[in-house]
Amino acid sequence: MSRHRRRSYRITYAPPADDTLAKMDGADAFRSAMARTLGRDPYGHGSAAVDAERDRREATVGGAIVLYYVSGSVLTVTVVRLVPFG
């Protein structure tokens, strides 16, 4: 096993984001896209810091704008707001 093993981040959804996700067409595809992108590298994939806070971020994933927080100590991405396109 490589000592440079990639860490995976657990993805959780705050109630407002979870409500939006439940109403989205293609919710399963969105969850998969989140796992492939922000779940592997929450600071990458075109994400940007919000209000100069490194762990408060915004990105576009799977047809939605995602506002989320990163917790490196417990390897968790918490989606707080989700705005699907169209």
N, CA and C of each residue as an Amber inpcrd file, in Angstrom:
protein
   258
   0.8390000  -1.1750000   0.0000000   0.0000000   0.0000000   0.0000000
   0.8870000   1.2430000   0.0000000   0.5190000   2.1850000  -0.8160000
   1.2880000   3.4180000  -0.9130000   1.1300000   4.2590000   0.3410000
   2.2080000   4.8700000   0.7520000   2.1050000   5.7560000   1.9140000
   1.4410000   7.0720000   1.5480000   1.2290000   7.3190000   0.2600000
   0.5720000   8.5350000  -0.2100000  -0.8990000   8.2720000  -0.5150000
  -1.4960000   7.4010000   0.2350000  -2.8950000   7.0460000   0.0310000
  -3.7780000   8.2790000   0.1270000  -4.6830000   8.3870000  -0.7810000
  -5.6190000   9.5160000  -0.7950000  -6.6560000   9.3560000   0.2820000
  -6.9310000  10.4220000   0.9660000  -7.9820000  10.4160000   1.9790000
  -9.3160000  10.7020000   1.3220000 -10.3470000  10.0950000   1.8430000
 -11.7040000  10.4020000   1.3980000 -12.4000000  11.1870000   2.4920000
 -13.1400000  12.1800000   2.0820000 -13.9170000  12.9880000   3.0130000
 -15.3550000  12.4980000   3.0030000 -15.9160000  12.3810000   4.1690000
 -17.3300000  12.0370000   4.2960000 -18.1220000  13.2810000   3.9250000
 -19.2010000  13.1090000   3.1920000 -20.0240000  14.2390000   2.7790000
 -21.3390000  14.1760000   3.5350000 -21.6560000  15.2630000   4.2340000
 -22.9240000  15.3580000   4.9570000 -23.6700000  16.5860000   4.4420000
 -24.9690000  16.6000000   4.6880000 -25.8230000  17.6780000   4.2040000
 -26.5890000  18.2790000   5.3740000 -26.4570000  19.5910000   5.5570000
 -27.2590000  20.2980000   6.5600000 -28.7180000  20.2640000   6.0810000
 -29.6750000  20.4210000   7.0080000 -31.0910000  20.2870000   6.6250000
 -31.5320000  21.0760000   5.3900000 -31.1790000  22.3480000   5.2180000
 -31.6350000  23.0380000   3.9980000 -31.0940000  22.4010000   2.7120000
 -29.8270000  21.9950000   2.7220000 -29.2310000  21.3560000   1.5500000
 -29.8310000  19.9730000   1.3340000 -30.0880000  19.2470000   2.3970000
 -30.6930000  17.9210000   2.2990000 -32.1030000  18.0120000   1.7130000
 -32.8530000  19.0300000   2.1050000 -34.1990000  19.2370000   1.5470000
 -34.1350000  19.5000000   0.0490000 -33.2010000  20.3300000  -0.3680000
 -33.0300000  20.6210000  -1.7970000 -32.6200000  19.3700000  -2.5450000
 -31.7000000  18.6050000  -1.9850000 -31.2310000  17.3760000  -2.6180000
 -32.3780000  16.3830000  -2.7980000 -33.2620000  16.2950000  -1.8270000
 -34.3950000  15.3670000  -1.9160000 -35.3330000  15.7210000  -3.0660000
 -35.3610000  16.9890000  -3.4670000 -36.2490000  17.4450000  -4.5370000
 -35.5650000  17.4720000  -5.9070000 -34.2620000  17.2510000  -5.9340000
 -33.5050000  17.3350000  -7.1900000 -33.7340000  16.1310000  -8.0790000
 -33.8640000  16.3990000  -9.3870000 -33.7980000  15.3120000 -10.3610000
 -32.3420000  14.8850000 -10.4240000 -32.0880000  13.6160000 -10.4730000
 -30.7150000  13.1310000 -10.5630000 -29.9320000  13.2420000  -9.2700000
 -30.5980000  13.1030000  -8.1370000 -29.9270000  13.2210000  -6.8370000
 -28.8180000  12.1750000  -6.6740000 -29.0470000  10.9610000  -7.1570000
 -28.0160000   9.9260000  -7.0280000 -26.7820000  10.2680000  -7.8510000
 -26.9810000  10.7970000  -9.0450000 -25.8540000  11.2050000  -9.8850000
 -25.1000000  12.3610000  -9.2190000 -25.8400000  13.2680000  -8.5920000
 -25.2020000  14.3750000  -7.8890000 -24.3510000  13.8590000  -6.7330000
 -24.8900000  12.9390000  -5.9380000 -24.1130000  12.3760000  -4.8240000
 -22.8340000  11.7110000  -5.3280000 -22.9320000  10.9970000  -6.4360000
 -21.7460000  10.3510000  -7.0220000 -20.7210000  11.3850000  -7.4640000
 -21.2000000  12.4660000  -8.0840000 -20.2850000  13.5330000  -8.5170000
 -19.6080000  14.1810000  -7.3140000 -20.3410000  14.3720000  -6.2360000
 -19.7540000  14.9370000  -5.0170000 -18.6540000  14.0220000  -4.4700000
 -18.9160000  12.7280000  -4.4360000 -17.9260000  11.7760000  -3.9220000
 -16.6670000  11.7660000  -4.7870000 -16.8400000  11.8400000  -6.1170000
 -15.7000000  11.8190000  -7.0380000 -14.8770000  13.1000000  -7.0000000
 -15.5040000  14.2070000  -6.6640000 -14.8170000  15.4960000  -6.7330000
 -14.4640000  16.0070000  -5.3400000 -15.4090000  16.6260000  -4.6760000
 -15.1290000  17.2320000  -3.3720000 -14.8510000  16.1950000  -2.2950000
 -15.3730000  15.0000000  -2.4410000 -15.0900000  13.9380000  -1.4820000
 -13.6380000  13.4970000  -1.5110000 -12.9790000  13.7170000  -2.6220000
 -11.5600000  13.3700000  -2.7450000 -10.6320000  14.5530000  -2.5250000
 -11.1240000  15.7430000  -2.8980000 -10.2830000  16.9310000  -2.7720000
 -11.1670000  18.1650000  -2.5930000 -11.5840000  18.4430000  -1.3620000
 -12.5290000  19.5390000  -1.1370000 -11.9550000  20.9310000  -1.4010000
 -10.6410000  21.0430000  -1.5290000 -10.0340000  22.3310000  -1.8270000
  -9.7200000  22.4920000  -3.3190000 -10.0110000  21.4590000  -4.0960000
  -9.7410000  21.4820000  -5.5310000 -11.0140000  21.5890000  -6.3400000
 -10.9390000  21.1100000  -7.5710000 -12.0900000  21.0310000  -8.4780000
 -12.7530000  22.3830000  -8.7120000 -11.9300000  23.4160000  -8.7900000
 -12.4490000  24.7410000  -9.0980000 -13.1570000  25.4250000  -7.9450000
 -13.0150000  24.8880000  -6.7440000 -13.6720000  25.5150000  -5.5920000
 -12.9450000  26.8050000  -5.2230000 -13.6610000  27.6690000  -4.5280000
 -13.0860000  28.9440000  -4.1010000 -13.4550000  29.2050000  -2.6540000
 -12.5380000  29.8290000  -1.9370000 -12.8210000  30.2230000  -0.5540000
 -13.8740000  31.3340000  -0.5640000 -14.7410000  31.3220000   0.4320000
 -15.7730000  32.3430000   0.5760000 -15.3660000  33.2630000   1.7170000
 -15.4240000  34.5630000   1.4660000 -15.0620000  35.5760000   2.4680000
 -13.6810000  35.3310000   3.0690000 -12.7500000  34.8830000   2.2400000
 -11.3580000  34.6480000   2.6480000 -11.2060000  33.6230000   3.7660000
 -12.2000000  32.7800000   3.9570000 -12.1150000  31.6870000   4.9340000
 -11.7690000  30.4150000   4.1750000 -10.6130000  29.8560000   4.4400000
 -10.1310000  28.6880000   3.6900000 -11.1040000  27.5180000   3.7410000
 -11.7340000  27.2720000   4.8660000 -12.5890000  26.0910000   5.0220000
 -14.0590000  26.3400000   4.6720000 -14.4070000  27.5580000   4.3560000
 -15.7600000  27.8770000   3.8760000 -15.6350000  28.0560000   2.3750000
 -16.2980000  27.1840000   1.5830000 -15.9970000  27.1140000   0.1700000
 -17.2570000  27.0460000  -0.6820000 -17.0240000  27.2790000  -1.9600000
 -18.0920000  27.2340000  -2.9440000 -17.5380000  26.5640000  -4.1940000
 -18.3560000  25.7150000  -4.8190000 -17.9380000  25.0400000  -6.0410000
 -19.1730000  24.7030000  -6.8640000 -18.9400000  24.3900000  -8.1210000
 -20.0050000  23.8970000  -8.9890000 -19.7520000  22.4150000  -9.2080000
 -20.7430000  21.6080000  -8.8670000 -20.6200000  20.1540000  -8.9930000
 -21.9410000  19.5960000  -9.5070000 -21.8740000  18.7430000 -10.5180000
 -23.0440000  18.0090000 -10.9730000 -24.2810000  18.8550000 -11.2350000
 -24.1040000  20.0220000 -11.8260000 -25.2420000  20.8580000 -12.1620000
 -25.8020000  21.6780000 -11.0130000 -24.9880000  21.9330000 -10.0030000
 -25.4490000  22.7350000  -8.8690000 -24.2950000  23.5460000  -8.2830000
 -24.6530000  24.6790000  -7.7180000 -23.6930000  25.4620000  -6.9430000
 -23.7720000  24.9450000  -5.5140000 -22.6280000  24.6520000  -4.9370000
 -22.5560000  24.0360000  -3.6160000 -21.7730000  24.9520000  -2.6780000
 -22.3720000  25.3280000  -1.5660000 -21.6900000  26.0660000  -0.5040000
 -21.4490000  25.0630000   0.6210000 -20.1990000  24.9410000   1.0610000
 -19.8650000  23.8990000   2.0300000 -18.7270000  24.3160000   2.9400000
 -18.6010000  23.5970000   4.0320000 -17.5100000  23.7630000   4.9820000
 -16.6770000  22.4920000   4.9830000 -15.3830000  22.6490000   5.1760000
 -14.4590000  21.5140000   5.2490000 -13.9320000  21.4070000   6.6700000
 -13.9780000  20.2050000   7.2070000 -13.3600000  19.9300000   8.5000000
 -12.2580000  18.9100000   8.2660000 -11.0310000  19.3870000   8.2600000
  -9.8920000  18.5080000   8.0290000  -9.6210000  17.5710000   9.1810000
  -9.9920000  17.9680000  10.3920000  -9.6970000  17.1260000  11.5560000
 -10.5440000  15.8600000  11.5770000 -11.7530000  15.9210000  11.0220000
 -12.6050000  14.7280000  10.9820000 -12.9460000  14.3190000   9.5490000
 -12.2260000  14.9020000   8.5790000 -12.3850000  14.5740000   7.1590000
 -13.8490000  14.5850000   6.7220000 -14.4900000  15.7200000   6.9140000
 -15.8980000  15.8570000   6.5610000 -16.1260000  17.1210000   5.7400000
 -16.9430000  16.9850000   4.7110000 -17.4430000  18.1090000   3.9340000
 -18.9140000  18.2360000   4.3000000 -19.3140000  19.4030000   4.8020000
 -20.7160000  19.6310000   5.1590000 -21.3140000  20.6320000   4.1850000
 -22.2670000  20.1670000   3.3920000 -22.9410000  21.0250000   2.4210000
 -24.0290000  21.7900000   3.1650000 -23.9640000  23.1190000   3.1180000
 -24.9440000  23.9290000   3.8270000 -25.9660000  24.5560000   2.8880000
 -25.5930000  24.7210000   1.6330000 -26.5290000  25.2740000   0.6650000
 -26.2620000  24.6530000  -0.6870000 -27.3390000  24.3780000  -1.3990000
 -27.2720000  23.7040000  -2.6810000 -28.2380000  24.3920000  -3.6140000
 -27.7430000  24.8960000  -4.7490000 -28.5950000  25.5970000  -5.7090000
 -28.4440000  24.9210000  -7.0670000 -29.4170000  24.0770000  -7.4390000
 -29.3470000  23.4040000  -8.7430000 -29.5690000  24.3870000  -9.8940000
 -28.9460000  24.1140000 -11.0270000 -29.1760000  24.9080000 -12.2410000
 -30.5060000  24.4740000 -12.8370000 -31.2150000  25.4190000 -13.3810000
 -32.4520000  25.1560000 -14.1390000 -33.3520000  24.2550000 -13.4760000
